[in-house]
Amino acid sequence: MRCFEKEGSWNLSFSGAGFLGLYHVGVIHCLRQRAPRLLRGASRFYGSSSGALIAVSVVSGLSVDLCCSRFLAMVKQVEQLSLGIFHPAFMPIKTIRQDLQDSLPTDIHILASQRLGISLTHWPDGKNFIVTDFATRDEVIEALVCTAYFPFYCGTIPPTFRGKRYIDGALSNSMPFADSPSTITVSPFHGTVDICPQSSSASIHEMNTFSANFQISTKNLFRGISCFIPSSPEVMADSCRQGYLDALRFLERRGLTKEPVLWSLVSKEPPAPADGTPDAAHDRGLSLNWAVPKELVKNVPDFEQLSPELEAALKKACMRDPSAWASFRCSGPGWALTYLLLPFEYVYFQSRRFVEWLPDMPADLWWMQGLLRSLALEVCSRTKDQLLSLLVTSPLQPKAAPPKDLAKEPRPTHQA
């Protein structure tokens, strides 16, 4: 296609997705396998929240096996906790930080500078900031931790990046540069982006929020819930497979693959090209093949034939712990024992969090004090302005009496 002829003339943007970041993993693996030039020739990779974690994995060259294992390990951890995400042992920011420390190369700040764009939301004014240059490896990790931090879900005190507090970048800009014609957009939600699940709903209503378009449907509602409360590892793995299929449909629709793979899945022959000019896309003026079938994971029983490497990575990451203790925990007596020990677990993990917070406590308390002071000054300033406006509009003095008409006043009589 014309827009992909010159290397460096396009970008990729990954939306915030939470646990549905596995969808992005499937998309990336499909592009690596079927169209590596799209990744190799991209100018920048933008992302927010878990989309930024996928973007840095592309820049650093992390394997699909590692990405699947990291995401599904957190899903299995939530599944094993008696209270799920509400259990005090669930500490996503700590897990993400440790995974980044273990997996990112030492020169990631050199690889990421001017090629990786991370969307951040400044706290508390909510302004968006996209960082594209990094001085050290720790700065890359700090920026990724900030963009993955969702308020109150991950904690109460936002992390810092270059001395300022930032939170989830998806809250201010979920998909950076989504309106640019040179950006390939990726989202696990039904909508109008380049690579996304195709909805079977007849609803055409869309909602524009967080700088991204979302179709208003029940499926998107359930996907939004899955971002924060994941289903079983097997169900979440299907979102990764769906990402692969949707990326493949994107490539075939634009003629970027050598053979029509999706047509072979439905046991049909691709239609012969019609005479004349092909249909034009409604948004970018490109020639698209809208006849490419829309395949779902449930309709592809032999997914291993499409991507043996991805299927092997997902099956390996979904495997449960075969130990006897793990089997006991999944049994009825094991769950009963877990709930009986819950008060002791709560005290233990909360005490552990407090001990880990002690080195950062002075800086956090100083920041909270400054935040409360600025909030109090803002409230006083607004209250003062409202009182002054009331004083100007409503007079305090009573109105003066109207002047008397001297002509109607009785004249005084003079007596001798």
Stockholm file with secondary structure:
# STOCKHOLM 1.0

chainA/1-416         MRCFEKEGSWNLSFSGAGFLGLYHVGVIHCLRQRAPRLLRGASRFYGSSSGALIAVSVVSGLSVDLCCSRFLAMVKQVEQLSLGIFHPAFMPIKTIRQDLQDSLPTDIHILASQRLGISLTHWPDGKNFIVTDFATRDEVIEALVCTAYFPFYCGTIPPTFRGKRYIDGALSNSMPFADSPSTITVSPFHGTVDICPQSSSASIHEMNTFSANFQISTKNLFRGISCFIPSSPEVMADSCRQGYLDALRFLERRGLTKEPVLWSLVSKEPPAPADGTPDAAHDRGLSLNWAVPKELVKNVPDFEQLSPELEAALKKACMRDPSAWASFRCSGPGWALTYLLLPFEYVYFQSRRFVEWLPDMPADLWWMQGLLRSLALEVCSRTKDQLLSLLVTSPLQPKAAPPKDLAKEPRPTHQA
#=GR chainA/1-416 SS CGGGSSTTSCEEEECCCGGGHHHHHHHHHHHHHHCHHHHHTCSCEEECTHHHHHHHHHHHTCCHHHHHHHHHHHHHHHHHSTTGGGSTTCCHHHHHHHHHHHHSCTTHHHHHTTTEEEEEEETTTCCEEEECCCSSHHHHHHHHHHHTCCTTTSCSSCCEETTEEEEEGGGTCSSTTTTCTTEEEECSSSSSSSBCCCCCCCCCCEEEETTEEEECSHHHHHHHHHHHSCCCHHHHHHHHHHHHHHHHHHHHHTTCSSSCHHHHHTTCCCCCCCSSCCCBCTTTCCBCCTTSCCCCGGGCTTHHHHCHHHHHHHHHHHCCCCSHHHHHHHSHHHHHHHHHTHHHHHHHHHHHHHHHHGGGHHHHHHHHHHHHHHHHHHHHHHHHHHHHHHHHHSCSSCCCCCCCCGGGSCCCCCCC
#=GC SS_cons         CGGGSSTTSCEEEECCCGGGHHHHHHHHHHHHHHCHHHHHTCSCEEECTHHHHHHHHHHHTCCHHHHHHHHHHHHHHHHHSTTGGGSTTCCHHHHHHHHHHHHSCTTHHHHHTTTEEEEEEETTTCCEEEECCCSSHHHHHHHHHHHTCCTTTSCSSCCEETTEEEEEGGGTCSSTTTTCTTEEEECSSSSSSSBCCCCCCCCCCEEEETTEEEECSHHHHHHHHHHHSCCCHHHHHHHHHHHHHHHHHHHHHTTCSSSCHHHHHTTCCCCCCCSSCCCBCTTTCCBCCTTSCCCCGGGCTTHHHHCHHHHHHHHHHHCCCCSHHHHHHHSHHHHHHHHHTHHHHHHHHHHHHHHHHGGGHHHHHHHHHHHHHHHHHHHHHHHHHHHHHHHHHSCSSCCCCCCCCGGGSCCCCCCC
//
